[in-house]
Amino acid sequence: MKKVFLIKYGEIALKGLNKPYFERMLMQRIKTALRDFDVLSLYRSEGVLYLEADQRHSDEAVIAQIKKVFGIASVSIAYETETDIQKISDTAVQFMEELMRHKDIKTFKVSAKRGFKQFHMKSPEICRQVGGDILRQINGLQVDVHEPDCFIHVDVRRNNSYIYSEKISGYGGLPLGTNGKGLLLLSGGIDSPVAGWMMAKRGMEVEAVHFHSYPYTSERAKEKVLDLAKIVSQYSGKFKISIVNLLNIQQQIAEKCPEDEMTILSRRFMMKISEKIAVQNHCHALITGESIGQVASQTILGLVATDEAVHIPVMRPLIALDKVDIIDISKDIGTYDTSILPFEDCCTVFLPKHPVTKPKLERILESESLLDVEGLVEDALEDVEIEMVDFL
């Protein structure tokens, strides 16, 4: 039996005349994800992608990589056969025997789908034929249409048909690179890596900027951020991260501005610097990990005061999520254990005891006028450190 991976997508199917473009981008991303594997063939037909990989690679290893490609709804390990009912039945019997060698299966259910509508049997007839042959040829099995131990899916196509059991869920979304590029403000916390991952899931390529306050923050804190970036790159691909020292700006704010405005004023400088880096790197938007009301600077008035600092769009994919929701995603994508390592970041430096939670924009602008804003921004940009991040 010839084994193939059936790769199905969801949202791409709704793209109308643009669907071929999204399919090509998805295939390109799959090839990139499997660049260390021997791919024998990858092609698309009738809304499904078919992948054949060298048998030296384990199925689990191939699927682990495919699942990280955004745009994929599910992956199934399937056996290919001719579109002939007897060949379909024979393959289903062999497939069931193979499954029973690895799992304790007592009950099953057959499900059939006719992608090839001209096939001479309808779906219920296919189910009866295949299910009956399995019952006759394999002892100890029963049909259970409600809670079976195993599903046998039959996908009838024009040229070939496919038998499979499991549908392994992917992350869905859209293929990377189909929705422009954004610059992620990446800290060492839980939220911002998740925010970058979520925008990549919507097809946006991601670059990053990280702010530190060395020597108040350590080299190990910077290494933690690079480790987080490498984890995100498993999904978003290789990207550039710009590393900026914010210490001089924070010292100037602490010296000349009200203490309770430190966090908001620092955030405004981060946004201004990020905007310039974004423009230089042809990014179309900024991405932050802010969730409304989570901390003092993320109240609605705080976000208004922050947004006023830039003219570029600001994407906040976590804006309405609870912290528990964000933690769940971070655990799923593998960033959580690194995010909770106890290394400080620049946001904890000069942290006011009682930060303003309802900042008035006119007062913030008045305080900011006490600083050489353009000069401080340009000085920070002169010493930007660049790192290229890749999961390999």
C-alpha angles and dihedrals in degrees: 000000000000112000122212137167114242109211116193129186132201120195094031089068088068095058096096114196090002093059096098089057092053091045091053091048090049092051090049091052092048091053090050092049090050097043090122092051129078103247110193096187142350121183140149129231132168096347097314132097119220121205128186117189132185110274090233087079117077117242089235093056093049093047092047089060097040092052090062092061111099115229095046117116098182144350125210133186103228140177117228123221140160119281093254120116095229092048089048092051094046091050092048090053091050091046092052091050089052092050092049091056088065105028138043100245122174102154135034144175129210119220121187132194124185111212084165101062094188092067107123096235127063122228097263090050091051090050092051093048096047095040092048093051091050091051093048096047103037121056123218099032130120134185117247114178094184109046109003123176088228140020122214108202119197116198110189114202133174099256103019138006129220135217120199142151113201132049106205109203122236126197096261116205124113132308115274113263098030095101108044128256134296135192113232120210095221120196129171093259134099100260110055098054088052090049091053091048092050094051090047087053088059090057098264119139111228135218122171145217123200126195122207137171103219127210088024086053119047134239087245089061089056091048089053090056091049089051089053090048090053091054092050089048089064085074103025099039128230115338144167124252122198114207117206130187109225098179099103091050092049091049091052091049091048091050101045109022137062111279095231091059095056096102096047094045091048090050091051090054091048089053094048092050092044092051091056092048090048092053091048091052097043094247116158100206145009120246123207135178095228120142116192114259095002095118136004096270092050099067114119091258090048091053091048090053091048096047092051089068094070141041097208120093116265118215117205107179093173095051097117100028124112117235089248090057091051092048091051091055092046090053091048095052095041103248100106100083091051094043093057095053106123101247119129126238133203093267090069093054113099088358108178119235091229111022117196111260099183103041117184109224094221091056092047091051090047091054092045090054088067088068133070091243099176093044094050091048093049092047091052091050093052093068101042113148117213125211127179112217127203132159092231 
